[in-house]
């Protein structure tokens, strides 16, 4: 799954609009949506900031130890 697809999935599951997610980051309401539309790939610090706003973290684990409920970004 691509990063922004994962972010949209998480936001949807948490009931957070993409516009409110963007605003919670101190950005314009179109920040996340525009980045997805452009096909942007965020740097790790920006990805961590976006996920952190939804109470998620980035974690590296061995491939054979990934929990089934994890959202895998490739």
BATOR-803777 format. One record per residue: y, x, z of N, C-alpha, C in turn; residue in three letters; residue number from 1. Coordinates in steps of 0.001 Angstrom, whole numbers, plus 524288, in hexadecimal, padded with zeros to 5 digits. Example, Ala and Ser with C-alpha at 12.3 -4.5 7.8 and 13.67 -1.06 7.14 Angstrom:
n.Y,n.X,n.Z,ca.Y,ca.X,ca.Z,c.Y,c.X,c.Z,resn,resi
7E9C6,83386,81E78,7EE6C,8300C,81E78,7F31C,83390,81E78,ALA,1
7F736,83232,81BA8,7FBDC,83566,81BE4,8001E,83264,81EBE,SER,2
***
This chain:
n.Y,n.X,n.Z,ca.Y,ca.X,ca.Z,c.Y,c.X,c.Z,resn,resi
7FB72,80350,80000,80000,80000,80000,804D4,80383,80000,UNK,1
808A5,8021A,7FCF9,80D8E,80500,7FCCE,810C9,803D3,801AF,UNK,2
8145A,80761,8030F,81741,806CF,807EB,81A16,80195,8085A,UNK,3
81D31,80038,80477,8204F,7FB73,804FC,81CEB,7F689,804E0,UNK,4
81875,7F6B2,80245,814D1,7F24D,80293,812E7,7F1AD,80832,UNK,5
811C7,7F60D,80AB9,8100F,7F5E8,8102F,81470,7F3E3,813B1,UNK,6
81937,7F5B6,812CC,81DA3,7F3F6,815F6,81E78,7EE15,81563,UNK,7
81E19,7EC22,8109D,81EA7,7E67F,80FB3,81A40,7E37A,81264,UNK,8
81585,7E591,8122F,81103,7E303,814AE,811DF,7E2A8,81A91,UNK,9
81374,7E6FA,81CEF,81460,7E70F,8228E,818CB,7E359,82402,UNK,10
81D13,7E394,8211A,82184,7E023,82236,81FD4,7DA6E,821E6,UNK,11
81CD3,7D913,81DF4,81AF7,7D3BB,81D5D,81793,7D20E,821EA,UNK,12
81413,7D57A,82398,810A0,7D442,827FE,813B2,7D399,82D11,UNK,13
81811,7D66D,82D8E,81B3C,7D621,83248,81F80,7D203,831E7,UNK,14
81FF5,7CF7F,82D56,823F5,7CB7D,82CAA,82971,7CDAA,82C41,UNK,15
829E0,7D271,82A3F,82EF2,7D505,829A4,83076,7D4D8,823E2,UNK,16
83510,7D2E3,822B5,836C5,7D2F7,81D42,8383E,7D892,81BCC,UNK,17
837AB,7D9CC,816DB,83908,7DF0D,814FB,83ED5,7E016,815D1,UNK,18
84203,7DC18,81537,847A1,7DCAC,81616,848BD,7DE09,81BC9,UNK,19
84635,7DB4C,81F70,846FA,7DC7E,824FF,844C6,7E1D3,8266E,UNK,20
8407E,7E34D,82401,83E62,7E885,824DC,8426A,7EC91,82348,UNK,21
844B3,7EBEE,81EB4,848AC,7EF9C,81CCC,84D45,7EFE3,8208D,UNK,22
84F1B,7EB5F,8224D,8538E,7EB34,825E6,8523B,7EDC5,82B1C,UNK,23
84D56,7ED29,82CED,84BCB,7EF8F,831E0,84BD0,7F585,8318A,UNK,24
84BA5,7F78B,82CC9,84BD6,7FD31,82BEC,85173,7FF2E,82B92,UNK,25
8553B,7FB89,82BF5,85AB8,7FD05,82B76,85C55,7FDB5,825CD,UNK,26
85963,7FB5A,8224D,85A61,7FBCB,81CAA,85C39,7F68C,81A95,UNK,27
85D5F,7F651,8158E,85EB5,7F154,81321,859D7,7EDF1,812D6,UNK,28
85A9C,7E8E6,81230,8562E,7E54A,81210,85279,7E649,80D7E,UNK,29
8542C,7E90F,80983,850F2,7EA1B,804E1,84E6E,7EF85,804F4,UNK,30
84EFF,7F275,80926,84D16,7F7DD,8095D,84749,7F84C,80806,UNK,31
843F5,7F58A,80ADB,83E51,7F5F0,80A0A,83CC8,7F380,804D1,UNK,32
83EE9,7EEEB,803A0,83DA9,7EC4B,7FEB3,83F34,7EF80,7F9F0,UNK,33
843BD,7F1F0,7FA39,8458C,7F530,7F5D5,84219,7F9FF,7F524,UNK,34
840A0,7FC62,7F973,83D3F,800FC,7F920,83806,7FF96,7F6A3,UNK,35
835DC,7FB17,7F825,830E4,7F955,7F5D6,83193,7F84A,7F006,UNK,36
835D7,7F5A4,7EE9D,836D3,7F45C,7E916,83752,7F93E,7E5B8,UNK,37
83991,7FD57,7E7E9,83A42,80240,7E505,8352D,80554,7E49A,UNK,38
83137,803CE,7E795,82C5C,806CA,7E7A1,82CDA,80BBB,7EAD3,UNK,39
8307C,80BB5,7EE68,8318B,8103D,7F1B0,82CEA,8116F,7F542,UNK,40
82C38,8165E,7F66E,82858,8181D,7FA3F,82B6C,81ABE,7FE9B,UNK,41
82B57,8186E,80354,82E9E,81A95,80780,82C88,81FBC,809A6,UNK,42
8302A,822F2,80B97,82E93,82797,80E7F,82BFC,825BD,8137F,UNK,43
8290C,8290F,815F8,8261A,82790,81AA4,829B8,825B3,81F01,UNK,44
82E58,8280D,81F9A,831DD,82657,823C5,833F4,820DA,822BD,UNK,45
8350F,81FA9,81DD1,836D9,81A5D,81C83,83271,81665,81D0B,UNK,46
82DC1,817E5,81B78,82944,81468,81C13,82851,8134D,821D7,UNK,47
828A9,8174E,82522,827E7,8169C,82AC0,82C24,81316,82D08,UNK,48
830F5,8139A,82B2B,8353D,81057,82D09,8343F,80A97,82BB1,UNK,49
832A1,80990,826DE,831A5,80431,82528,82D16,801DA,82834,UNK,50
828D8,804BF,8289E,82453,802C7,82B7E,8258B,80237,8314C,UNK,51
82884,805E1,83374,829ED,805AE,838F5,82D0B,800D0,83A55,UNK,52
83037,7FEF8,836A5,83343,7FA37,83782,82FBD,7F575,83814,UNK,53
82AD6,7F5FC,83673,82716,7F1AB,836E4,822D9,7F2E7,83AEB,UNK,54
823EE,7F6CA,83E3F,82051,7F86B,84263,81B3A,7FAB4,84052,UNK,55
81B87,7FD6B,83BED,8171B,80048,839B9,81876,80616,839AE,UNK,56
8147F,80962,83989,8153D,80F02,8393B,811F9,8112C,834BB,UNK,57
81368,815C2,8330D,8104B,81896,82F2B,80C92,81C16,83235,UNK,58
807B7,81C14,830A5,803C3,81F06,83375,7FFF3,82168,82F89,UNK,59
7FE99,8264A,83051,7FAB3,828D3,82CF3,7F58B,82912,82FE8,UNK,60
7F17B,82713,82D7B,7EC40,82737,82FCC,7E864,828E3,82B8E,UNK,61
7E40B,82B11,82D24,7E01A,82C6C,8293B,7DE75,82790,8262E,UNK,62
7DD96,82857,82132,7DC55,82401,81DAD,7D7BE,820B4,81F9C,UNK,63
7D3E5,8233F,821CD,7CF4A,82055,8238D,7D00C,81DBD,828E4,UNK,64
7D49E,81E48,82B2F,7D5BB,81BF8,8304A,7D9FC,817CA,83010,UNK,65
7DB93,81633,82B5E,7DFB0,81244,82AD4,7DDA5,80CFD,82CBF,UNK,66
7E06B,80A9F,83086,7DEB7,8057A,8326C,7DF01,80171,82E11,UNK,67
7DB82,7FD9D,82E3F,7DB51,7F9AD,82A24,7E057,7F67F,829C9,UNK,68
7E318,7F5CF,82E16,7E7D6,7F2AF,82E07,7ECBB,7F5DC,82CAD,UNK,69
7EC16,7FADB,82B7F,7F08C,7FE29,82A0F,7F28E,7FCB6,8249D,UNK,70
7F794,7FD5D,823E2,7F9EC,7FCB1,81EA9,7FA5A,80223,81C5A,UNK,71
7F778,80317,8183A,7F73B,80848,815DA,7FB16,80890,8114D,UNK,72
7FE78,80C77,8118B,8024C,80D65,80D5F,8007F,8122C,80A66,UNK,73
7FFC4,81193,80545,7FE0A,8161D,80235,801C9,81792,7FE00,UNK,74
***
